[in-house]
């Protein structure tokens, strides 16, 4: 569902009253089994350890999705996508997505 291009996670910081909270932007493109862009997919981001839900969005008309999450530099993630259609489509990324420095 995200092939052939990778899912990327870019780190940045968001200032809060108590200091800096690490933030990450998870972005990618949803595609079907024929590698055709698949817009309108619900994309959910999970932390691999414990399958902890971290956020969700719907991919845009170009299949692009972006989800902002909080975490630290050791976070490991995976993305899961689904779209009700005829036929329904769905899939997941590898469960080894890690942040890259901004």
PyMOL commands that set and color helices and strands:
alter all, ss='L'
color gray80, all
select helices_A, chain A and resi 49-51
alter helices_A, ss='H'
color red, helices_A
select strands_A, chain A and resi 8-16+19-29+42-47+52-58+64-70+76-83+89-92+97-98
alter strands_A, ss='S'
color yellow, strands_A
deselect
rebuild
show_as cartoon
